[in-house]
Amino acid sequence: MTASTTRRSTAKAGKSVKTRIAAAGAIAVAGTLLLTGCGDQTKSDDSGKSSTESAPLAGKLPKEIRDKGVIRVGSDIAYAPVEFKDKSGKAIGIDPDLADAMGKQLGVKFEFQNGTFDTLVTGLRSNRYDLAMSAMTDTKDRQDGIDSDTGKKVGEGVDFVDYFNAGVSIYTPKGKTQGIKTWEDLCGKKIVVQRGTVSHDLAKAQAKKCPSGKKLGIQAFDDDQQAQTRLRSGGADAGSSDFPVAAYAVKTSGGGKDFEIVGDQVEAAPYGIAVAKSQTQLRDAIKAALDAVIKNGEYDKIIAKWGVEAGAVKAATVNGGK
């Protein structure tokens, strides 16, 4: 992606899921009604509920999406616990769980399609995806289509529906912190990051500040799991990810024996669901669905399930990033 990633974002610093919530049978019925595009849209499904009750916000979606019954979601599905694959290859995590909950409100299925993180916005522009939902930090650069490295405009930009807050963390091999607590402490050392993320941006910015003779070596990978593998093998001194991802890696990798988080998170910023600028109706439908999920309590259940309550929001926001 051009305008930086924490994680998956750009700008300043930014950002801290297993079985997917199964869609209720009522959704399948509502989806069938939407696909037909005709008939009595208020008749009852097998549960005795009308279609407007089982999918109360379906009418807010653009007609072409209602007719298909599917929202195509571009996502880098290798960023546990936000989104990753279980042993069967199914996408699970915070994002898929929230998408399922929103799908109930809208009467459609959110279909996650795997892609490398820095290509997701391009996929939106080319209409490969309807949304990008991938722990993507909402920033002004992304909203405006600005490349954070060059400051040049590279595209139309995207709109965001913000749904979570997270900061960026540094982690090291367990017991081998080498005194690392801040980004300044990384001068003279090697760090692994995911390409195109805020962590990558921060590393590049810090490298420019390091004094002569204490170069910061940066190794950037297509996904965070590759970066973690490199750090585990002894090929670097530290890694950086959004806090939820770093915390999950510390907890799970090697049974909790591989890594430890050092120092504090860098400034928190919102994760946003990215939507093409031209798709204002879809953007507003997603915001309405997210607000409904927050109001009915499903959002809090999902956030608590993955142990990331500290990043919860009270309402959906459009383009709240700075």
DOLUM-147812 format. One record per residue (C-alpha): y, x, z; residue number from 1. Coordinates in steps of 0.25 Angstrom, whole numbers, padded with zeros to 4 digits. Each point is the difference from the previous one (the first is absolute). Layout:
BEGIN
Y|X|Z|NUM $
...
END
This chain:
BEGIN
0000|0000|0000|1 $
0014|0005|-0003|2 $
0009|-0005|0011|3 $
-0007|0006|0012|4 $
-0012|-0005|0007|5 $
0001|-0001|0018|6 $
-0012|-0002|-0004|7 $
0004|-0001|-0002|8 $
0014|0000|-0002|9 $
0012|0008|-0003|10 $
0013|0002|0006|11 $
0000|0004|0015|12 $
-0013|-0001|0008|13 $
-0007|-0011|0001|14 $
-0012|-0006|0005|15 $
-0019|-0004|0013|16 $
-0040|-0026|-0012|17 $
-0014|-0004|-0002|18 $
-0007|-0013|-0003|19 $
0009|-0008|-0009|20 $
0002|-0015|0004|21 $
-0008|-0008|-0008|22 $
0007|-0011|-0008|23 $
-0004|-0014|0005|24 $
-0007|-0010|-0009|25 $
0012|-0008|-0001|26 $
0007|0011|-0008|27 $
-0011|0000|-0011|28 $
0002|-0015|-0002|29 $
0015|0002|0000|30 $
-0001|0011|-0010|31 $
-0009|-0009|-0009|32 $
0011|-0010|0000|33 $
0010|0010|-0003|34 $
-0008|0006|-0012|35 $
-0002|-0014|-0006|36 $
0015|-0002|0000|37 $
-0002|-0015|0000|38 $
-0005|-0012|0008|39 $
0004|-0005|0013|40 $
0006|0012|0008|41 $
-0001|-0008|0013|42 $
-0014|-0004|0001|43 $
-0009|0005|0011|44 $
-0009|0011|0000|45 $
-0014|0001|0006|46 $
0006|0002|0014|47 $
0008|-0013|-0001|48 $
0014|0008|-0002|49 $
0009|-0003|-0012|50 $
0002|0012|-0009|51 $
0014|0001|0005|52 $
-0005|0002|0014|53 $
-0010|0010|-0003|54 $
0010|0008|-0009|55 $
0013|-0005|0005|56 $
0009|0010|-0008|57 $
-0008|0000|-0013|58 $
0012|-0007|-0007|59 $
0009|0012|0003|60 $
-0008|0009|-0010|61 $
0004|0002|-0014|62 $
-0009|-0009|-0009|63 $
-0007|0011|-0007|64 $
-0005|0005|0013|65 $
-0004|-0013|0005|66 $
-0008|-0003|-0012|67 $
-0007|0013|0001|68 $
-0003|-0001|0015|69 $
0001|0015|0001|70 $
0011|0010|0005|71 $
-0003|0014|-0005|72 $
0004|0010|0010|73 $
0001|0015|-0003|74 $
-0004|0008|0012|75 $
-0004|0014|0003|76 $
-0013|-0004|0008|77 $
-0002|0013|0008|78 $
0010|-0001|0011|79 $
-0007|-0005|0012|80 $
0002|-0008|0008|81 $
0011|-0007|-0009|82 $
-0010|-0001|-0012|83 $
-0013|0007|-0003|84 $
-0014|-0003|-0004|85 $
-0012|-0004|0008|86 $
-0014|0006|-0003|87 $
-0002|-0011|-0010|88 $
0013|0003|-0007|89 $
0007|-0012|0004|90 $
0015|0002|0003|91 $
0003|-0002|0015|92 $
0011|0003|0010|93 $
0014|-0005|0004|94 $
0005|-0003|-0014|95 $
-0013|-0007|-0005|96 $
0000|-0009|0013|97 $
0014|-0004|-0002|98 $
-0002|-0003|-0014|99 $
-0012|-0009|0003|100 $
0009|-0007|0010|101 $
0011|-0002|-0010|102 $
-0010|-0005|-0010|103 $
-0004|-0011|0008|104 $
0015|-0005|0000|105 $
0002|0002|-0015|106 $
-0014|-0005|-0004|107 $
-0003|0013|-0008|108 $
-0008|0012|0001|109 $
0006|0014|0002|110 $
-0008|0009|-0008|111 $
0002|0015|0004|112 $
-0001|0010|-0012|113 $
-0001|0015|0004|114 $
0010|0009|-0006|115 $
0007|0014|0004|116 $
0012|-0003|0009|117 $
0010|0006|-0009|118 $
-0004|-0009|-0012|119 $
0001|-0013|0007|120 $
0015|-0003|-0003|121 $
-0003|0004|-0015|122 $
-0011|-0010|0001|123 $
0010|-0011|0004|124 $
0009|0003|-0011|125 $
-0011|0000|-0010|126 $
-0005|-0014|0005|127 $
-0013|0007|0004|128 $
0002|-0006|0014|129 $
0007|-0012|0006|130 $
0003|0007|0013|131 $
-0002|0014|0006|132 $
-0005|0000|0014|133 $
-0003|0014|0005|134 $
0007|0004|0013|135 $
0012|0002|-0009|136 $
0013|0003|0007|137 $
0012|-0009|-0004|138 $
0011|0009|-0004|139 $
0013|-0001|-0007|140 $
-0004|0010|-0010|141 $
-0012|-0008|-0004|142 $
0008|-0013|0000|143 $
0009|0007|-0010|144 $
-0010|0007|-0008|145 $
0005|0014|0004|146 $
-0008|0013|0000|147 $
0002|0005|0014|148 $
-0002|0015|-0005|149 $
0010|-0001|-0011|150 $
0009|-0011|0004|151 $
-0001|-0005|-0014|152 $
-0003|-0015|-0004|153 $
-0014|-0001|-0006|154 $
-0003|-0015|0000|155 $
0005|-0014|0004|156 $
-0005|0002|0014|157 $
-0007|-0011|0008|158 $
0002|-0010|0011|159 $
-0007|0001|0013|160 $
-0005|-0011|0010|161 $
-0001|0008|0013|162 $
-0012|-0002|0009|163 $
-0002|0012|0010|164 $
0008|0012|0006|165 $
-0006|0014|0001|166 $
0005|0014|0001|167 $
-0006|0013|-0005|168 $
-0008|0010|0009|169 $
-0005|0014|-0001|170 $
-0015|0003|0004|171 $
-0007|0013|0002|172 $
-0015|0004|0002|173 $
-0003|-0003|0014|174 $
0003|0011|0010|175 $
0007|0008|-0011|176 $
0014|-0005|0000|177 $
0006|0014|-0001|178 $
0012|-0005|0007|179 $
0003|-0011|-0010|180 $
0009|-0011|0005|181 $
0011|-0002|-0010|182 $
0002|0002|-0015|183 $
0007|0012|0002|184 $
-0012|0006|0007|185 $
-0007|-0001|-0013|186 $
0008|0012|-0006|187 $
-0010|0011|-0003|188 $
-0012|-0009|0000|189 $
-0008|-0009|-0010|190 $
0001|-0015|0000|191 $
-0009|-0011|-0008|192 $
0006|-0013|-0004|193 $
-0003|-0011|-0010|194 $
0008|0002|-0013|195 $
0013|-0009|-0001|196 $
0001|-0005|0014|197 $
0011|0002|0010|198 $
-0009|0010|0007|199 $
0001|0008|-0013|200 $
0015|-0002|-0001|201 $
0002|0005|0014|202 $
-0009|0012|-0003|203 $
0009|0003|-0012|204 $
0013|-0002|0007|205 $
-0005|0009|0012|206 $
-0005|0011|-0010|207 $
0014|0002|-0005|208 $
0005|0002|0015|209 $
-0010|0010|0004|210 $
0006|0014|0002|211 $
-0004|0012|-0010|212 $
-0013|0005|0003|213 $
-0005|-0013|0007|214 $
-0004|-0008|-0012|215 $
-0006|-0014|0002|216 $
-0012|-0001|-0009|217 $
-0003|-0015|-0005|218 $
-0013|-0005|-0006|219 $
0001|-0014|-0005|220 $
-0012|-0008|-0004|221 $
-0002|-0013|-0007|222 $
-0004|-0007|0013|223 $
0000|0002|0015|224 $
-0015|0002|0001|225 $
0001|0012|-0009|226 $
0011|0005|0009|227 $
-0008|-0002|0012|228 $
-0012|0007|-0006|229 $
0008|0012|-0003|230 $
0005|0001|0014|231 $
-0014|-0002|0006|232 $
-0005|0012|-0008|233 $
0011|0009|0005|234 $
0008|0001|-0012|235 $
0013|-0004|0007|236 $
0007|0000|0013|237 $
0005|-0015|0001|238 $
0000|-0013|-0007|239 $
0010|-0012|-0001|240 $
-0002|-0015|-0002|241 $
0006|-0013|0004|242 $
-0003|-0002|0015|243 $
-0010|-0011|-0001|244 $
-0008|0009|-0010|245 $
0001|0013|0008|246 $
-0004|-0007|0013|247 $
-0012|-0006|-0007|248 $
-0004|0013|-0005|249 $
0001|0006|0014|250 $
-0008|-0011|0006|251 $
-0011|0000|-0010|252 $
-0002|0013|-0007|253 $
-0011|0008|0006|254 $
-0002|-0010|0010|255 $
0014|0003|0005|256 $
-0002|0015|0001|257 $
0007|0005|-0013|258 $
0014|-0003|0001|259 $
0012|-0002|0010|260 $
0014|-0006|-0002|261 $
0011|0010|0004|262 $
0015|-0004|0003|263 $
0006|-0013|-0002|264 $
0001|-0010|-0012|265 $
0012|0002|-0010|266 $
0009|-0012|-0001|267 $
-0008|-0013|-0003|268 $
0002|-0007|-0013|269 $
-0005|-0013|-0005|270 $
-0013|-0002|-0009|271 $
0003|-0009|-0011|272 $
-0008|-0008|-0010|273 $
0006|0004|-0013|274 $
0003|-0010|-0011|275 $
0007|0002|-0014|276 $
0015|-0003|0000|277 $
-0003|-0011|-0010|278 $
-0010|-0008|0008|279 $
0010|-0006|0010|280 $
-0009|-0013|0002|281 $
-0012|0008|0003|282 $
0008|0009|0010|283 $
0005|-0013|0007|284 $
-0014|-0006|0000|285 $
-0006|0013|0007|286 $
0012|0000|0010|287 $
-0003|-0015|0003|288 $
-0015|0003|0002|289 $
0002|0012|0009|290 $
0010|-0008|0008|291 $
-0011|-0011|0002|292 $
-0010|0010|0004|293 $
0009|0005|0010|294 $
0003|-0014|0005|295 $
-0014|-0004|0001|296 $
-0005|0012|0008|297 $
-0009|0006|-0010|298 $
0009|0012|-0002|299 $
0000|0004|0014|300 $
-0015|-0002|0000|301 $
-0002|0010|-0011|302 $
0010|0010|0005|303 $
-0007|0000|0014|304 $
-0014|0001|-0007|305 $
0004|0014|-0006|306 $
0008|0004|0013|307 $
0013|0002|-0007|308 $
0008|-0010|0008|309 $
0012|0009|0002|310 $
0003|-0001|-0015|311 $
0000|-0016|0000|312 $
0012|-0008|-0006|313 $
0005|-0013|0004|314 $
0004|-0005|-0014|315 $
-0001|0004|-0014|316 $
0012|0007|-0006|317 $
0004|0002|-0014|318 $
0005|0014|-0004|319 $
0002|0004|0015|320 $
-0002|0015|-0003|321 $
0011|0010|0000|322 $
END
